[in-house]
Amino acid sequence: MSETTHQADPLCRERLRWRARRGLLENDLLLTRFLDGHEATLTDAEVGALSTLLDLSDNELLDLILARAEATGALDTAAIRRVVGLLRRA
């Protein structure tokens, strides 16, 4: 039995958008713009990377998006670097 992918499950897509709502307005605006432009083309690996990024505090996430910090340690993966790059261009 295969697992449902993000793109195939509208409920998964709604949950991701809900998780992307942040307390910090700047993050909320950036993430909404990012999802508006890229959600339909995100791979499951990129959705997983975004989910990992959404586990960060608002300030840590904003620092990554604004290039005030770089992904290190467990966050230094190809998928996370790709998503951060897309977020920075959003």
N, C-alpha and C positions, 0 to 999 in steps of 0.2 A: 504494500500500500504506500503510495507516494504522498509526501506532505504537500499541502497547498502552498503555492507560491504567493508572494506578496501581490504581484500584479493580477493574479487570477481571483483574488479574494477581496471584494469591496469592503468587507468588515475590517480586514487587516489594514487597508488603506485609510479607512476612517480612524482606526486606533492610532496609526502613525501620525496623522494630522493632529489628533487630540494630544498625543504625547509631545508634539512639537510646540504646543502652546507654553510659553514661558512667562515667568514673573517679570523678567527684564524686557521692557518694551523693544529695545534694540534687537534682542535675540528673536523675539516674536515676529517682528517685521522681516528680518533677514530669513528666518526659517520659512515663513509663509511665502515669501517671494521665491525662495529656493524650491519649495514643493510645487508651487504653481508652474514653475518652468521645467522641473526635472522629474517630478514624481512618476510620470507615465513611462519614463525610460530607465528608471533605476533598476539595477539587477538585485537579486536577493542578497548578494554579498554586500552591495552598497547600502541596502536597507538595513542589514545587520550592522554595518559600520555606523550608519546614522543613529541607529538605536543605541549603540555604545556611546556615541557622542552625546546623546540626550541624557545619559546617566550622569554626565558632568554637571557641576554647579553652573549657574548662569554666568558667573564671572570667568570661570575656566573656559567655557564654551565661547564666550565673546572674545577672549584673548586669542583663541585659536582662529576664529573667523577673521579677526582684524589683523592677524599675523604678528601679534605682540608676543606670541608663544608658538612653539612648534610641538607637534605630537611626538612624545617620547615614550620609552618603555613599551608597555602593552598596547599603547595607542599608535605605535609606529608600525602600521601595516599598510600595504598597498591600497586596500579598500578605503581605509580611513583617510590616507593622504589624498586619494582621489575625491572623496566626498568633501573634505576640507577645501580642496582646490575649487570644486564647484560652488561651495558656499561662499568662498571669497569672491567669486565672479558674479554671484547672484545680485 
